[in-house]
Amino acid sequence: MLLKRKLLVFNMEQQVNKKDTKKSIKVMFGLFMIFIYVGMGILVLLGMFDWLPNWARYSLGSLFIVYGIWRCYRYVAGIDARI
């Protein structure tokens, strides 16, 4: 009886640890993508991609930065309930 209870508790702890690991991976990926979007927007605005015309450079750079800020807001506000 005691052994059965210990195995059950151990199994439940493993399931909780798996959920925590998945959650931390999702959080790290979300933060990584925020930095990617904002960084890419800055690089585009600074003209690192010479093949883009000026109107596209300003449009895409601004769009990347605004989307990165939006993702950051969703992350901080807790709107991403899936995480």
Secondary structure, DSSP 8 states (H G I E B T S, - for coil): -HHHHHHHHHHHHHHHHHHHHHHHHHHHHHHHHHHHHHHHHHHHHTT--TTS-HHHHHHHHHHHHHHHHHHHHHHHHT--TT-
